[in-house]
């Protein structure tokens, strides 16, 4: 449940910021933190301290009670979960154009959280290496992608899949002329 709540907080911060037409830099300046930190928080790459979270909520000019009152802190169990394509939530994990993420599901399962995402990478897109505090499973739906790691490169075609520790620096690159579409499953382990 912890990661589900973190994702809810991240999504809410980003949603309110965009709704108010504020940039990452606007929030960073008002909250007294860096633009990079705001980006990492919005993309669930880092967990803010309580003080930083309060500063961000104040920078968004939102009442603290109303910000937290709408969060679902109690995960409800359901035997079957359906998520329609129209309900997928688009988000940005890092500042890079041409990399479009859509969150499909985030669900706590026993002692870990699973985050299921659809990633589309446009031809010619590029970004820096990234890391994630999770194991990552990738299934290539369409297109050709080259996964760059610091010490190796792996080419993947439709139907190929890969599982790796996201703490390894990595960067997927579209090596074809058509968009790459892949299903990404993040496995976040609960920290003791």
N, CA, C and O atoms as a DFTB+ gen file, in Angstrom:
768 C
 N C O
     1  1       0.820      -1.191       0.000
     2  2       0.000       0.000       0.000
     3  2       0.866       1.258       0.000
     4  3       0.475       2.286      -0.553
     5  1       2.047       1.175       0.624
     6  2       2.908       2.360       0.725
     7  2       3.200       2.941      -0.650
     8  3       3.080       4.150      -0.849
     9  1       3.585       2.087      -1.610
    10  2       3.917       2.614      -2.931
    11  2       2.677       3.122      -3.644
    12  3       2.754       4.106      -4.380
    13  1       1.518       2.467      -3.441
    14  2       0.278       2.953      -4.050
    15  2      -0.002       4.388      -3.609
    16  3      -0.386       5.231      -4.419
    17  1       0.195       4.657      -2.315
    18  2      -0.041       6.002      -1.779
    19  2       0.966       6.983      -2.383
    20  3       0.609       8.111      -2.723
    21  1       2.218       6.555      -2.515
    22  2       3.252       7.417      -3.098
    23  2       2.881       7.774      -4.540
    24  3       3.025       8.925      -4.950
    25  1       2.408       6.796      -5.301
    26  2       2.004       7.056      -6.685
    27  2       0.817       8.019      -6.709
    28  3       0.763       8.913      -7.553
    29  1      -0.135       7.843      -5.786
    30  2      -1.278       8.765      -5.711
    31  2      -0.812      10.194      -5.435
    32  3      -1.282      11.140      -6.067
    33  1       0.116      10.343      -4.485
    34  2       0.639      11.665      -4.140
    35  2       1.370      12.262      -5.346
    36  3       1.173      13.433      -5.673
    37  1       2.207      11.467      -6.003
    38  2       2.953      11.936      -7.180
    39  2       2.000      12.401      -8.269
    40  3       2.160      13.485      -8.831
    41  1       1.000      11.565      -8.561
    42  2       0.042      11.913      -9.616
    43  2      -0.752      13.164      -9.255
    44  3      -1.047      13.985     -10.123
    45  1      -1.098      13.313      -7.980
    46  2      -1.896      14.457      -7.554
    47  2      -1.092      15.753      -7.665
    48  3      -1.613      16.770      -8.122
    49  1       0.167      15.719      -7.252
    50  2       1.029      16.899      -7.365
    51  2       1.125      17.324      -8.829
    52  3       0.945      18.497      -9.155
    53  1       1.409      16.365      -9.703
    54  2       1.558      16.682     -11.120
    55  2       0.251      17.209     -11.710
    56  3       0.251      18.181     -12.464
    57  1      -0.852      16.569     -11.366
    58  2      -2.158      16.973     -11.886
    59  2      -2.516      18.402     -11.471
    60  3      -2.952      19.201     -12.300
    61  1      -2.330      18.719     -10.191
    62  2      -2.649      20.066      -9.694
    63  2      -1.731      21.096     -10.340
    64  3      -2.175      22.174     -10.734
    65  1      -0.436      20.755     -10.448
    66  2       0.531      21.683     -11.054
    67  2       0.120      22.007     -12.487
    68  3       0.104      23.173     -12.880
    69  1      -0.212      20.980     -13.267
    70  2      -0.584      21.202     -14.664
    71  2      -1.916      21.944     -14.762
    72  3      -2.088      22.817     -15.612
    73  1      -2.851      21.591     -13.889
    74  2      -4.162      22.248     -13.863
    75  2      -4.011      23.751     -13.623
    76  3      -4.760      24.558     -14.175
    77  1      -3.028      24.114     -12.789
    78  2      -2.804      25.520     -12.456
    79  2      -1.839      26.206     -13.422
    80  3      -1.526      27.386     -13.265
    81  1      -1.368      25.450     -14.431
    82  2      -0.473      26.030     -15.426
    83  2       0.886      26.387     -14.871
    84  3       1.533      27.314     -15.358
    85  1       1.331      25.655     -13.851
    86  2       2.630      25.927     -13.231
    87  2       3.688      24.980     -13.804
    88  3       3.389      23.841     -14.164
    89  1       4.911      25.462     -13.880
    90  2       6.016      24.631     -14.349
    91  2       6.683      23.957     -13.154
    92  3       6.433      24.308     -12.001
    93  1       7.537      22.981     -13.459
    94  2       8.335      22.342     -12.400
    95  2       9.164      23.403     -11.676
    96  3       9.292      23.379     -10.452
    97  1       9.726      24.335     -12.450
    98  2      10.563      25.382     -11.862
    99  2       9.750      26.290     -10.945
   100  3      10.242      26.709      -9.898
   101  1       8.500      26.602     -11.329
   102  2       7.633      27.431     -10.478
   103  2       7.471      26.786      -9.100
   104  3       7.638      27.441      -8.072
   105  1       7.145      25.506      -9.098
   106  2       6.927      24.792      -7.835
   107  2       8.229      24.707      -7.047
   108  3       8.247      24.923      -5.835
   109  1       9.318      24.391      -7.747
   110  2      10.620      24.289      -7.083
   111  2      10.987      25.599      -6.393
   112  3      11.428      25.595      -5.244
   113  1      10.806      26.720      -7.094
   114  2      11.143      28.027      -6.520
   115  2      10.289      28.325      -5.295
   116  3      10.803      28.779      -4.273
   117  1       8.988      28.071      -5.396
   118  2       8.085      28.357      -4.272
   119  2       8.315      27.421      -3.086
   120  3       8.133      27.816      -1.934
   121  1       8.712      26.188      -3.369
   122  2       8.918      25.209      -2.291
   123  2      10.342      25.235      -1.742
   124  3      10.619      24.628      -0.708
   125  1      11.245      25.935      -2.428
   126  2      12.632      26.022      -1.965
   127  2      13.427      24.754      -2.190
   128  3      14.312      24.416      -1.405
   129  1      13.100      24.038      -3.293
   130  2      13.831      22.811      -3.642
   131  2      14.224      22.906      -5.111
   132  3      13.944      23.910      -5.766
   133  1      14.872      21.864      -5.630
   134  2      15.307      21.900      -7.026
   135  2      14.215      21.389      -7.959
   136  3      13.331      20.626      -7.567
   137  1      14.310      21.837      -9.204
   138  2      13.384      21.379     -10.246
   139  2      13.514      19.863     -10.423
   140  3      12.516      19.169     -10.616
   141  1      14.746      19.358     -10.357
   142  2      14.991      17.918     -10.497
   143  2      14.281      17.105      -9.422
   144  3      13.746      16.030      -9.694
   145  1      14.282      17.632      -8.191
   146  2      13.608      16.921      -7.102
   147  2      12.105      16.861      -7.358
   148  3      11.482      15.819      -7.154
   149  1      11.521      17.971      -7.804
   150  2      10.082      17.980      -8.101
   151  2       9.773      16.948      -9.179
   152  3       8.795      16.210      -9.063
   153  1      10.594      16.887     -10.225
   154  2      10.402      15.923     -11.307
   155  2      10.479      14.492     -10.778
   156  3       9.650      13.654     -11.132
   157  1      11.469      14.212      -9.934
   158  2      11.612      12.867      -9.374
   159  2      10.412      12.496      -8.502
   160  3       9.957      11.352      -8.534
   161  1       9.902      13.441      -7.732
   162  2       8.736      13.181      -6.884
   163  2       7.510      12.922      -7.744
   164  3       6.768      11.971      -7.499
   165  1       7.291      13.765      -8.757
   166  2       6.125      13.600      -9.630
   167  2       6.147      12.273     -10.368
   168  3       5.089      11.741     -10.705
   169  1       7.311      11.735     -10.623
   170  2       7.428      10.493     -11.370
   171  2       7.692       9.280     -10.478
   172  3       8.113       8.224     -10.950
   173  1       7.437       9.453      -9.180
   174  2       7.555       8.364      -8.193
   175  2       8.952       7.762      -8.152
   176  3       9.117       6.583      -7.839
   177  1       9.956       8.572      -8.469
   178  2      11.338       8.078      -8.424
   179  2      11.979       8.320      -7.062
   180  3      12.987       7.697      -6.727
   181  1      11.393       9.226      -6.275
   182  2      11.900       9.465      -4.939
   183  2      10.738       9.828      -4.024
   184  3       9.706      10.316      -4.483
   185  1      10.907       9.593      -2.754
   186  2       9.884       9.885      -1.753
   187  2      10.281      11.151      -1.019
   188  3      11.360      11.204      -0.429
   189  1       9.430      12.179      -1.041
   190  2       9.800      13.421      -0.357
   191  2       9.677      13.277       1.160
   192  3       8.871      12.488       1.655
   193  1      10.475      14.037       1.881
   194  2      10.307      14.087       3.334
   195  2       8.974      14.791       3.603
   196  3       8.429      15.448       2.716
   197  1       8.462      14.656       4.800
   198  2       7.195      15.289       5.154
   199  2       7.295      16.807       4.987
   200  3       6.367      17.434       4.476
   201  1       8.409      17.399       5.412
   202  2       8.593      18.842       5.298
   203  2       8.559      19.293       3.838
   204  3       7.900      20.279       3.508
   205  1       9.272      18.569       2.957
   206  2       9.299      18.914       1.536
   207  2       7.907      18.749       0.932
   208  3       7.474      19.585       0.139
   209  1       7.202      17.678       1.299
   210  2       5.855      17.448       0.783
   211  2       4.927      18.607       1.169
   212  3       4.153      19.092       0.344
   213  1       5.010      19.037       2.407
   214  2       4.183      20.160       2.872
   215  2       4.544      21.433       2.103
   216  3       3.654      22.195       1.724
   217  1       5.841      21.672       1.867
   218  2       6.271      22.849       1.103
   219  2       5.719      22.800      -0.323
   220  3       5.312      23.825      -0.870
   221  1       5.707      21.617      -0.916
   222  2       5.189      21.463      -2.283
   223  2       3.686      21.731      -2.311
   224  3       3.199      22.442      -3.190
   225  1       2.954      21.168      -1.360
   226  2       1.498      21.380      -1.311
   227  2       1.187      22.862      -1.128
   228  3       0.269      23.393      -1.752
   229  1       1.960      23.526      -0.269
   230  2       1.762      24.974      -0.085
   231  2       2.098      25.737      -1.362
   232  3       1.407      26.695      -1.711
   233  1       3.160      25.318      -2.065
   234  2       3.542      25.968      -3.321
   235  2       2.441      25.823      -4.369
   236  3       2.272      26.691      -5.225
   237  1       1.696      24.724      -4.297
   238  2       0.580      24.497      -5.212
   239  2      -0.650      25.312      -4.818
   240  3      -1.655      25.330      -5.530
   241  1      -0.551      25.996      -3.654
   242  2      -1.656      26.809      -3.124
   243  2      -2.921      25.969      -2.927
   244  3      -4.024      26.348      -3.320
   245  1      -2.703      24.805      -2.295
   246  2      -3.789      23.878      -1.992
   247  2      -3.825      23.678      -0.480
   248  3      -2.781      23.595       0.168
   249  1      -5.019      23.602       0.069
   250  2      -5.186      23.352       1.490
   251  2      -4.675      21.947       1.814
   252  3      -5.016      20.989       1.121
   253  1      -3.860      21.821       2.864
   254  2      -3.286      20.528       3.235
   255  2      -4.366      19.473       3.485
   256  3      -4.246      18.335       3.032
   257  1      -5.422      19.859       4.208
   258  2      -6.489      18.901       4.510
   259  2      -7.134      18.378       3.237
   260  3      -7.359      17.175       3.107
   261  1      -7.432      19.266       2.298
   262  2      -8.091      18.810       1.071
   263  2      -7.138      17.969       0.218
   264  3      -7.577      17.028      -0.443
   265  1      -5.840      18.295       0.222
   266  2      -4.875      17.513      -0.551
   267  2      -4.863      16.064      -0.076
   268  3      -4.923      15.136      -0.883
   269  1      -4.785      15.879       1.242
   270  2      -4.679      14.523       1.779
   271  2      -6.025      13.817       1.919
   272  3      -6.067      12.587       1.939
   273  1      -7.115      14.558       2.016
   274  2      -8.419      13.932       2.238
   275  2      -8.868      13.087       1.049
   276  3      -9.633      12.138       1.221
   277  1      -8.400      13.422      -0.157
   278  2      -8.845      12.700      -1.346
   279  2      -7.979      11.479      -1.672
   280  3      -8.263      10.759      -2.628
   281  1      -6.931      11.245      -0.888
   282  2      -6.083      10.081      -1.146
   283  2      -6.754       8.827      -0.605
   284  3      -7.370       8.850       0.461
   285  1      -6.628       7.732      -1.351
   286  2      -7.174       6.455      -0.912
   287  2      -6.073       5.723      -0.148
   288  3      -5.200       5.093      -0.744
   289  1      -6.130       5.817       1.172
   290  2      -5.080       5.219       2.008
   291  2      -5.355       3.763       2.347
   292  3      -4.518       3.104       2.964
   293  1      -6.492       3.262       1.960
   294  2      -6.861       1.879       2.269
   295  2      -7.148       1.146       0.971
   296  3      -8.185       1.345       0.336
   297  1      -6.208       0.297       0.593
   298  2      -6.389      -0.447      -0.653
   299  2      -7.560      -1.402      -0.509
   300  3      -7.662      -2.135       0.476
   301  1      -8.430      -1.387      -1.486
   302  2      -9.571      -2.300      -1.474
   303  2      -9.220      -3.508      -2.326
   304  3      -8.712      -3.367      -3.439
   305  1      -9.491      -4.679      -1.807
   306  2      -9.238      -5.901      -2.554
   307  2     -10.425      -6.185      -3.460
   308  3     -11.574      -6.043      -3.043
   309  1     -10.164      -6.574      -4.658
   310  2     -11.218      -6.954      -5.584
   311  2     -10.730      -8.181      -6.344
   312  3      -9.554      -8.253      -6.702
   313  1     -11.610      -9.143      -6.595
   314  2     -11.160     -10.356      -7.274
   315  2     -10.748     -10.111      -8.722
   316  3      -9.844     -10.775      -9.230
   317  1     -11.401      -9.168      -9.386
   318  2     -11.073      -8.856     -10.774
   319  2     -10.980      -7.341     -10.917
   320  3     -11.896      -6.615     -10.532
   321  1      -9.882      -6.878     -11.467
   322  2      -9.682      -5.448     -11.680
   323  2      -9.640      -5.181     -13.174
   324  3      -8.862      -5.805     -13.896
   325  1     -10.463      -4.268     -13.638
   326  2     -10.492      -3.910     -15.047
   327  2     -10.117      -2.442     -15.171
   328  3     -10.626      -1.594     -14.438
   329  1      -9.227      -2.153     -16.101
   330  2      -8.830      -0.775     -16.355
   331  2      -8.987      -0.520     -17.840
   332  3      -8.297      -1.137     -18.652
   333  1      -9.882       0.376     -18.206
   334  2     -10.119       0.700     -19.612
   335  2      -9.004       1.596     -20.147
   336  3      -8.449       2.417     -19.416
   337  1      -8.686       1.431     -21.425
   338  2      -7.629       2.218     -22.056
   339  2      -7.863       3.713     -21.862
   340  3      -6.911       4.473     -21.679
   341  1      -9.124       4.137     -21.902
   342  2      -9.439       5.559     -21.753
   343  2      -9.090       6.097     -20.368
   344  3      -8.996       7.309     -20.178
   345  1      -8.898       5.198     -19.398
   346  2      -8.588       5.621     -18.030
   347  2      -7.091       5.578     -17.728
   348  3      -6.682       5.935     -16.624
   349  1      -6.265       5.148     -18.686
   350  2      -4.825       5.130     -18.453
   351  2      -4.358       6.553     -18.175
   352  3      -4.831       7.497     -18.808
   353  1      -3.442       6.711     -17.242
   354  2      -2.953       8.030     -16.861
   355  2      -1.588       8.263     -17.505
   356  3      -0.626       7.554     -17.213
   357  1      -1.515       9.257     -18.375
   358  2      -0.233       9.616     -19.002
   359  2       0.634      10.358     -17.990
   360  3       0.137      11.179     -17.218
   361  1       1.927      10.064     -18.001
   362  2       2.844      10.751     -17.091
   363  2       4.230      10.777     -17.699
   364  3       4.525      10.052     -18.649
   365  1       5.070      11.618     -17.138
   366  2       6.444      11.778     -17.610
   367  2       7.367      11.316     -16.494
   368  3       7.272      11.802     -15.367
   369  1       8.267      10.371     -16.804
   370  2       9.186       9.873     -15.782
   371  2      10.456      10.708     -15.712
   372  3      11.056      10.850     -14.646
   373  1      10.858      11.254     -16.838
   374  2      12.045      12.088     -16.875
   375  2      11.869      13.098     -17.997
   376  3      11.025      12.927     -18.877
   377  1      12.654      14.124     -17.958
   378  2      12.523      15.163     -18.981
   379  2      13.123      14.653     -20.287
   380  3      14.329      14.762     -20.509
   381  1      12.271      14.096     -21.150
   382  2      12.719      13.610     -22.453
   383  2      11.520      13.575     -23.380
   384  3      10.499      12.968     -23.056
   385  1      11.635      14.216     -24.521
   386  2      10.498      14.200     -25.433
   387  2      10.527      12.918     -26.250
   388  3      11.591      12.373     -26.545
   389  1       9.335      12.444     -26.610
   390  2       9.227      11.232     -27.407
   391  2       9.095       9.967     -26.597
   392  3       8.931       8.892     -27.174
   393  1       9.160      10.052     -25.275
   394  2       8.975       8.905     -24.379
   395  2       7.647       9.122     -23.665
   396  3       7.560       9.952     -22.760
   397  1       6.616       8.388     -24.059
   398  2       5.280       8.594     -23.518
   399  2       4.871       7.398     -22.665
   400  3       4.709       6.289     -23.176
   401  1       4.705       7.626     -21.365
   402  2       4.304       6.582     -20.430
   403  2       2.820       6.703     -20.130
   404  3       2.288       7.809     -20.035
   405  1       2.146       5.554     -19.980
   406  2       0.749       5.516     -19.537
   407  2       0.644       4.482     -18.429
   408  3       0.936       3.305     -18.641
   409  1       0.225       4.922     -17.244
   410  2       0.090       3.993     -16.126
   411  2      -1.200       3.207     -16.293
   412  3      -2.275       3.790     -16.437
   413  1      -1.095       1.885     -16.272
   414  2      -2.247       1.011     -16.436
   415  2      -2.780       0.607     -15.063
   416  3      -3.961       0.805     -14.778
   417  1      -1.935       0.050     -14.220
   418  2      -2.327      -0.375     -12.878
   419  2      -1.180      -0.149     -11.905
   420  3      -0.013      -0.241     -12.286
   421  1      -1.505       0.145     -10.655
   422  2      -0.555       0.082      -9.556
   423  2      -1.275      -0.677      -8.460
   424  3      -2.344      -0.259      -8.013
   425  1      -0.706      -1.777      -8.026
   426  2      -1.391      -2.620      -7.058
   427  2      -0.391      -3.257      -6.111
   428  3       0.636      -3.778      -6.546
   429  1      -0.684      -3.218      -4.826
   430  2       0.148      -3.893      -3.830
   431  2      -0.221      -5.370      -3.826
   432  3      -1.394      -5.735      -3.741
   433  1       0.800      -6.207      -3.920
   434  2       0.592      -7.643      -3.873
   435  2       1.523      -8.189      -2.796
   436  3       2.744      -8.196      -2.949
   437  1       0.910      -8.648      -1.697
   438  2       1.646      -9.139      -0.530
   439  2       2.650      -8.089      -0.077
   440  3       2.243      -7.011       0.357
   441  1       3.951      -8.367      -0.161
   442  2       4.958      -7.453       0.362
   443  2       5.601      -6.590      -0.720
   444  3       6.674      -6.025      -0.505
   445  1       4.950      -6.482      -1.887
   446  2       5.522      -5.638      -2.925
   447  2       4.406      -4.925      -3.667
   448  3       3.231      -5.265      -3.529
   449  1       4.789      -3.937      -4.452
   450  2       3.838      -3.204      -5.276
   451  2       4.211      -3.430      -6.728
   452  3       5.385      -3.389      -7.096
   453  1       3.201      -3.667      -7.548
   454  2       3.400      -3.850      -8.983
   455  2       2.821      -2.630      -9.678
   456  3       1.676      -2.254      -9.432
   457  1       3.603      -2.021     -10.537
   458  2       3.177      -0.853     -11.308
   459  2       3.271      -1.255     -12.775
   460  3       4.359      -1.574     -13.255
   461  1       2.143      -1.246     -13.502
   462  2       2.101      -1.683     -14.897
   463  2       1.924      -0.459     -15.785
   464  3       0.993       0.326     -15.606
   465  1       2.826      -0.310     -16.739
   466  2       2.909       0.904     -17.546
   467  2       3.050       0.537     -19.021
   468  3       3.677      -0.466     -19.362
   469  1       2.469       1.347     -19.883
   470  2       2.668       1.223     -21.318
   471  2       3.612       2.351     -21.722
   472  3       3.336       3.518     -21.444
   473  1       4.719       2.014     -22.372
   474  2       5.699       3.011     -22.799
   475  2       5.758       3.033     -24.313
   476  3       5.877       1.990     -24.955
   477  1       5.673       4.222     -24.879
   478  2       5.845       4.399     -26.318
   479  2       7.031       5.314     -26.542
   480  3       7.116       6.391     -25.951
   481  1       7.953       4.883     -27.401
   482  2       9.146       5.675     -27.705
   483  2       9.106       6.014     -29.197
   484  3       9.070       5.125     -30.048
   485  1       9.111       7.293     -29.493
   486  2       9.050       7.762     -30.876
   487  2      10.422       7.606     -31.546
   488  3      11.448       7.647     -30.867
   489  1      10.443       7.429     -32.864
   490  2      11.725       7.362     -33.585
   491  2      12.522       8.650     -33.353
   492  3      11.957       9.743     -33.332
   493  1      13.824       8.510     -33.180
   494  2      14.690       9.670     -33.000
   495  2      14.722      10.237     -31.593
   496  3      15.439      11.204     -31.337
   497  1      13.955       9.653     -30.669
   498  2      13.943      10.160     -29.285
   499  2      15.229       9.772     -28.571
   500  3      15.850       8.756     -28.881
   501  1      15.620      10.612     -27.598
   502  2      16.806      10.282     -26.806
   503  2      16.663      10.861     -25.412
   504  3      15.924      11.822     -25.199
   505  1      17.362      10.280     -24.483
   506  2      17.388      10.742     -23.101
   507  2      18.633      10.189     -22.431
   508  3      19.375       9.410     -23.030
   509  1      18.864      10.595     -21.179
   510  2      20.000      10.096     -20.416
   511  2      19.665       8.737     -19.799
   512  3      18.515       8.297     -19.820
   513  1      20.685       8.085     -19.255
   514  2      20.484       6.847     -18.517
   515  2      19.622       7.132     -17.288
   516  3      19.708       8.212     -16.705
   517  1      18.789       6.163     -16.895
   518  2      17.932       6.300     -15.715
   519  2      18.077       5.063     -14.836
   520  3      18.599       4.034     -15.265
   521  1      17.603       5.185     -13.595
   522  2      17.550       4.069     -12.662
   523  2      16.187       4.086     -11.986
   524  3      15.578       5.145     -11.840
   525  1      15.707       2.918     -11.574
   526  2      14.434       2.796     -10.864
   527  2      14.645       1.874      -9.679
   528  3      15.348       0.869      -9.783
   529  1      14.039       2.214      -8.561
   530  2      14.147       1.374      -7.361
   531  2      13.174       0.200      -7.456
   532  3      12.323       0.018      -6.586
   533  1      13.309      -0.599      -8.527
   534  2      12.403      -1.724      -8.747
   535  2      13.032      -2.678      -9.747
   536  3      13.938      -2.307     -10.493
   537  1      12.540      -3.917      -9.753
   538  2      12.876      -4.815     -10.843
   539  2      11.939      -4.445     -11.986
   540  3      10.779      -4.105     -11.753
   541  1      12.436      -4.510     -13.222
   542  2      11.648      -4.101     -14.376
   543  2      11.510      -5.251     -15.359
   544  3      12.493      -5.885     -15.741
   545  1      10.264      -5.508     -15.764
   546  2       9.974      -6.494     -16.801
   547  2       9.507      -5.728     -18.030
   548  3       8.614      -4.887     -17.934
   549  1      10.101      -6.010     -19.181
   550  2       9.748      -5.332     -20.426
   551  2       9.260      -6.376     -21.433
   552  3       9.896      -7.414     -21.620
   553  1       8.130      -6.092     -22.075
   554  2       7.616      -6.940     -23.147
   555  2       7.413      -6.036     -24.358
   556  3       6.655      -5.068     -24.289
   557  1       8.084      -6.343     -25.466
   558  2       8.018      -5.499     -26.652
   559  2       6.769      -5.870     -27.456
   560  3       6.631      -6.999     -27.925
   561  1       5.872      -4.905     -27.604
   562  2       4.639      -5.108     -28.358
   563  2       4.887      -4.836     -29.839
   564  3       4.491      -5.627     -30.694
   565  1       5.548      -3.709     -30.143
   566  2       5.841      -3.375     -31.531
   567  2       7.094      -2.506     -31.600
   568  3       7.447      -1.825     -30.637
   569  1       7.755      -2.540     -32.746
   570  2       8.948      -1.734     -32.942
   571  2      10.225      -2.463     -32.540
   572  3      10.191      -3.587     -32.039
   573  1      11.340      -1.799     -32.771
   574  2      12.663      -2.345     -32.443
   575  2      13.331      -1.420     -31.443
   576  3      13.401      -0.210     -31.656
   577  1      13.817      -1.987     -30.364
   578  2      14.428      -1.180     -29.309
   579  2      15.789      -1.757     -28.931
   580  3      15.981      -2.973     -28.903
   581  1      16.717      -0.867     -28.644
   582  2      18.033      -1.269     -28.141
   583  2      18.126      -0.777     -26.708
   584  3      18.052       0.424     -26.450
   585  1      18.291      -1.712     -25.774
   586  2      18.460      -1.347     -24.370
   587  2      19.942      -1.153     -24.110
   588  3      20.745      -2.076     -24.247
   589  1      20.284       0.066     -23.733
   590  2      21.670       0.388     -23.420
   591  2      21.876       0.271     -21.918
   592  3      21.131       0.860     -21.134
   593  1      22.872      -0.479     -21.527
   594  2      23.342      -0.547     -20.148
   595  2      24.772      -0.045     -20.184
   596  3      25.350       0.068     -21.265
   597  1      25.356       0.257     -19.048
   598  2      26.716       0.810     -19.037
   599  2      27.726      -0.152     -19.659
   600  3      28.720       0.291     -20.234
   601  1      27.488      -1.471     -19.553
   602  2      28.487      -2.428     -20.031
   603  2      27.997      -3.325     -21.170
   604  3      28.730      -4.208     -21.615
   605  1      26.754      -3.108     -21.650
   606  2      26.274      -3.926     -22.761
   607  2      25.056      -3.297     -23.432
   608  3      24.418      -2.390     -22.897
   609  1      24.757      -3.818     -24.630
   610  2      23.575      -3.395     -25.384
   611  2      22.791      -4.638     -25.744
   612  3      23.369      -5.666     -26.097
   613  1      21.441      -4.544     -25.653
   614  2      20.588      -5.683     -25.981
   615  2      19.496      -5.200     -26.928
   616  3      18.740      -4.288     -26.592
   617  1      19.408      -5.810     -28.116
   618  2      18.361      -5.475     -29.075
   619  2      17.153      -6.370     -28.837
   620  3      17.287      -7.578     -28.641
   621  1      15.965      -5.757     -28.858
   622  2      14.721      -6.490     -28.639
   623  2      13.741      -6.190     -29.768
   624  3      13.648      -5.056     -30.237
   625  1      13.016      -7.212     -30.196
   626  2      12.017      -7.118     -31.256
   627  2      10.651      -7.487     -30.681
   628  3      10.574      -7.988     -29.559
   629  1       9.564      -7.246     -31.434
   630  2       8.230      -7.606     -30.928
   631  2       8.165      -9.054     -30.450
   632  3       8.627      -9.971     -31.129
   633  1       7.584      -9.238     -29.273
   634  2       7.479     -10.563     -28.669
   635  2       8.615     -10.887     -27.720
   636  3       8.486     -11.793     -26.897
   637  1       9.742     -10.158     -27.816
   638  2      10.861     -10.374     -26.889
   639  2      10.514      -9.755     -25.541
   640  3       9.719      -8.817     -25.469
   641  1      11.105     -10.275     -24.484
   642  2      10.910      -9.691     -23.163
   643  2      12.217      -9.757     -22.389
   644  3      13.148     -10.468     -22.767
   645  1      12.267      -9.002     -21.301
   646  2      13.488      -8.901     -20.512
   647  2      13.114      -8.526     -19.087
   648  3      12.181      -7.750     -18.884
   649  1      13.816      -9.056     -18.100
   650  2      13.650      -8.721     -16.695
   651  2      15.012      -8.341     -16.155
   652  3      15.987      -9.066     -16.359
   653  1      15.092      -7.187     -15.452
   654  2      16.377      -6.772     -14.890
   655  2      16.141      -5.893     -13.664
   656  3      15.034      -5.406     -13.430
   657  1      17.201      -5.705     -12.895
   658  2      17.164      -4.835     -11.725
   659  2      17.260      -3.389     -12.221
   660  3      18.279      -2.995     -12.789
   661  1      16.211      -2.608     -12.011
   662  2      16.155      -1.236     -12.498
   663  2      17.188      -0.315     -11.875
   664  3      17.351       0.819     -12.324
   665  1      17.893      -0.784     -10.842
   666  2      18.955       0.022     -10.247
   667  2      20.184       0.074     -11.157
   668  3      21.068       0.910     -10.972
   669  1      20.232      -0.848     -12.161
   670  2      21.277      -0.762     -13.182
   671  2      20.913       0.403     -14.092
   672  3      19.775       0.506     -14.549
   673  1      21.864       1.266     -14.353
   674  2      21.587       2.389     -15.249
   675  2      21.229       1.834     -16.625
   676  3      21.920       0.966     -17.158
   677  1      20.139       2.351     -17.189
   678  2      19.668       1.833     -18.469
   679  2      18.995       2.930     -19.289
   680  3      18.596       3.973     -18.771
   681  1      18.886       2.655     -20.583
   682  2      18.264       3.615     -21.494
   683  2      17.753       2.871     -22.720
   684  3      18.553       2.339     -23.490
   685  1      16.419       2.820     -22.921
   686  2      15.892       2.198     -24.135
   687  2      15.910       3.192     -25.296
   688  3      15.496       4.340     -25.138
   689  1      16.387       2.751     -26.457
   690  2      16.480       3.622     -27.624
   691  2      15.728       2.972     -28.783
   692  3      15.948       1.802     -29.094
   693  1      14.849       3.729     -29.413
   694  2      14.133       3.262     -30.593
   695  2      15.123       3.234     -31.751
   696  3      15.678       4.269     -32.122
   697  1      15.347       2.036     -32.329
   698  2      16.322       1.924     -33.424
   699  2      15.627       1.714     -34.769
   700  3      16.275       1.393     -35.766
   701  1      14.303       1.898     -34.792
   702  2      13.556       1.726     -36.043
   703  2      12.943       3.025     -36.521
   704  3      13.235       4.102     -36.001
   705  1      12.081       2.901     -37.528
   706  2      11.408       4.059     -38.121
   707  2       9.992       4.233     -37.587
   708  3       9.346       5.241     -37.872
   709  1       9.502       3.268     -36.817
   710  2       8.140       3.324     -36.273
   711  2       8.227       3.431     -34.748
   712  3       9.257       3.096     -34.164
   713  1       7.154       3.895     -34.101
   714  2       7.176       3.961     -32.639
   715  2       7.371       2.576     -32.014
   716  3       6.877       1.572     -32.527
   717  1       8.089       2.547     -30.917
   718  2       8.217       1.331     -30.112
   719  2       7.121       1.386     -29.064
   720  3       6.906       2.422     -28.435
   721  1       6.432       0.278     -28.879
   722  2       5.443       0.204     -27.811
   723  2       5.800      -1.011     -26.976
   724  3       5.978      -2.113     -27.497
   725  1       5.902      -0.792     -25.665
   726  2       6.247      -1.903     -24.783
   727  2       5.445      -1.844     -23.497
   728  3       5.094      -0.772     -23.005
   729  1       5.165      -3.021     -22.968
   730  2       4.523      -3.153     -21.669
   731  2       5.646      -3.239     -20.641
   732  3       6.564      -4.047     -20.781
   733  1       5.569      -2.402     -19.609
   734  2       6.591      -2.374     -18.570
   735  2       5.916      -2.697     -17.245
   736  3       4.902      -2.092     -16.896
   737  1       6.480      -3.656     -16.505
   738  2       5.965      -3.996     -15.183
   739  2       7.086      -3.746     -14.178
   740  3       8.149      -4.363     -14.250
   741  1       6.830      -2.818     -13.228
   742  2       7.793      -2.515     -12.177
   743  2       7.401      -3.296     -10.929
   744  3       6.240      -3.271     -10.519
   745  1       8.358      -3.984     -10.328
   746  2       8.133      -4.721      -9.087
   747  2       8.891      -4.001      -7.970
   748  3      10.110      -4.130      -7.855
   749  1       8.165      -3.248      -7.155
   750  2       8.769      -2.519      -6.043
   751  2       8.705      -3.385      -4.799
   752  3       7.626      -3.849      -4.429
   753  1       9.834      -3.613      -4.145
   754  2       9.864      -4.400      -2.917
   755  2       9.631      -3.497      -1.720
   756  3      10.120      -2.368      -1.679
   757  1       8.876      -4.001      -0.740
   758  2       8.681      -3.247       0.499
   759  2      10.003      -3.183       1.237
   760  3      10.733      -4.171       1.321
   761  1      10.300      -2.008       1.771
   762  2      11.541      -1.855       2.542
   763  2      11.234      -2.106       4.003
   764  3      10.220      -1.645       4.527
   765  1      12.118      -2.841       4.654
   766  2      11.914      -3.175       6.072
   767  2      12.112      -1.970       6.960
   768  3      11.979      -2.073       8.180
